[in-house]
């Protein structure tokens, strides 16, 4: 089967985005340059610029690609847990940690902070936040009757996400091993916030 030129362009663009996401995840957004992506994908810098005319276009597309991947992974993980039929607070808190403490989620946390100085990222990060909140509320549905109302359920989820985000943002400073130790203490505190069933 012959590959069309359009399919080749799409595959090249996809490879560029994957490379950009890998760089964002490992080194941060500042390390994503057209030269770096061209070298990684083994194309010319002008080929990168064909798809992404400016560095901001490349960054924005990488952020969007990263967000889409995190959302898809989160939805899949939540469905897997919910499909077991036996869901408890401990599983859900551990699931939130697994979803939000990955290298890619760390990159989004850094972008979340960078959005304050780069308005181009705000909408993408906000859209991802809304989706993650929806996924979180879906995951918490089996425990919803333990909370006095929807506002209390939402506050619990927001607290879990905020604690995890705060820890994850510290990973570049302290390292993941140290942060995982801190997470164990935070995890116990969060479990204590769940009303008994």
PEZIDA-V925187 format. One line per field, one symbol per residue. ss: DSSP state (h for helix, s for strand, l for the rest). Layout:
# PEZIDA-V925187
ss->???
This chain:
# PEZIDA-V925187
ss->llllhhhhhhhhhhhhhhhhhhhhhhhlhhhllhhhhhhhhlllhhhhhhhlllhhhhhhhhhhhhhhhhhhhhhhhhhhhhhlllllhhhhhhhhhhhhllhhhhhhhhhhhhllllhhhhhhhhhhhhhhhhhhhhhhhhhhhhlllhhhhhhhhhhhhhhhhhhhhlhhhhlhhhhhhhhhhhhhhhhhlllll
